[in-house]
Amino acid sequence: MSRIGAGEIILILAVLLLLFGAKKLPDLARSLGKSARELKKGLRGDEDEDEPVSRG
């Protein structure tokens, strides 16, 4: 099985650009990064430090 080369990556990026537009791609990449961080945090079992724990 062959690996993905530079030509295929460029083609995929061009299709993504056509589908979502130039303005949406940074937002999609940002949300993907946040999702990956949350997944890693969840796999490690760390508590979420961003949200305060409410007791009451």
Buried (B, 14 or more C-beta within 10 A) or exposed (E): EEEEEEEEEEEEEEEEEEEEEEEEBEEEEEEEEEEEEEEEBEEEEEEEEEEEEEEE
